Amino acid sequence: MEHNNNPIERYNGKIADRIKAIRSGFKSFDDAKCFMNLRRTIHNFVNPNQELNEKTPAEMAEINLELGRDKILGLVKYLVNNGNDD
């Protein structure tokens, strides 16, 4: 059985690109943790995935938050209105 590592490498490349854009790096572990939580949230709720028929993982799991066209803004509004337990 052949293993395809391309999706993981592409995701790691995106993370590396974002970290390079933050020129001074992270000032603390908490900063890095917040960044990774943001990336995870964007991956799961905002960015459609080609292998999931252009749906997000949340949409495939039938988690419908009705975020609208601007999913990032919709996600922020959802959290403001419904609270954030984290």
C-alpha positions as CSV (number, residue, x, y, z in Angstrom):
1,M,0.0,0.0,0.0
2,E,1.5,3.3,-1.1
3,H,1.3,6.3,1.3
4,N,0.7,9.8,0.0
5,N,2.2,12.4,2.3
6,N,1.4,15.4,0.0
7,P,-1.5,16.8,2.0
8,I,0.5,16.9,5.2
9,E,3.5,18.5,3.5
10,R,1.3,21.1,1.9
11,Y,-0.3,21.9,5.3
12,N,3.1,22.2,6.9
13,G,4.2,24.4,4.1
14,K,1.3,26.8,4.7
15,I,2.2,26.9,8.4
16,A,5.8,27.6,7.6
17,D,4.8,30.4,5.2
18,R,2.6,32.0,7.9
19,I,5.3,31.8,10.5
20,K,7.8,33.4,8.2
21,A,5.3,36.3,7.7
22,I,5.5,36.8,11.5
23,R,9.0,38.2,11.2
24,S,9.9,38.2,14.9
25,G,8.4,34.7,15.5
26,F,6.4,33.9,18.6
27,K,7.1,35.7,21.8
28,S,5.8,32.9,23.9
29,F,4.4,29.4,23.8
30,D,0.9,30.8,24.3
31,D,1.3,32.9,21.2
32,A,2.3,29.8,19.2
33,K,-0.6,27.9,20.7
34,C,-3.1,30.6,19.8
35,F,-1.7,30.7,16.2
36,M,-2.1,26.9,15.8
37,N,-5.7,27.0,17.3
38,L,-6.5,29.7,14.7
39,R,-5.1,27.7,11.9
40,R,-7.0,24.6,13.0
41,T,-10.3,26.6,13.2
42,I,-9.8,28.1,9.8
43,H,-9.0,24.6,8.4
44,N,-12.1,23.1,9.9
45,F,-14.6,25.9,9.4
46,V,-13.4,28.2,6.6
47,N,-11.3,26.6,3.9
48,P,-13.0,24.1,1.6
49,N,-11.2,20.9,0.9
50,Q,-10.9,19.5,-2.7
51,E,-11.1,16.0,-1.4
52,L,-14.3,16.7,0.5
53,N,-16.1,18.0,-2.7
54,E,-15.2,21.6,-1.9
55,K,-16.8,21.4,1.6
56,T,-15.1,22.2,4.9
57,P,-14.5,19.4,7.4
58,A,-17.2,20.9,9.6
59,E,-19.7,20.8,6.7
60,M,-18.8,17.2,6.0
61,A,-19.5,16.5,9.7
62,E,-22.8,18.2,9.3
63,I,-21.9,21.0,11.7
64,N,-23.9,23.9,10.3
65,L,-23.1,27.2,11.9
66,E,-24.7,29.2,9.1
67,L,-21.6,31.4,8.7
68,G,-22.6,33.0,5.4
69,R,-20.4,34.0,2.5
70,D,-17.6,35.6,4.7
71,K,-17.0,32.6,6.9
72,I,-14.3,34.2,9.1
73,L,-16.6,37.1,9.9
74,G,-19.5,34.7,10.4
75,L,-17.4,32.6,12.8
76,V,-16.4,35.7,14.8
77,K,-20.1,36.8,15.0
78,Y,-21.1,33.2,16.0
79,L,-18.6,33.2,18.8
80,V,-19.6,36.6,20.0
81,N,-23.3,35.6,20.1
82,N,-22.9,32.1,21.5
83,G,-19.8,32.5,23.8
84,N,-16.5,30.7,23.7
85,D,-15.8,28.0,26.3
86,D,-12.0,28.0,25.6
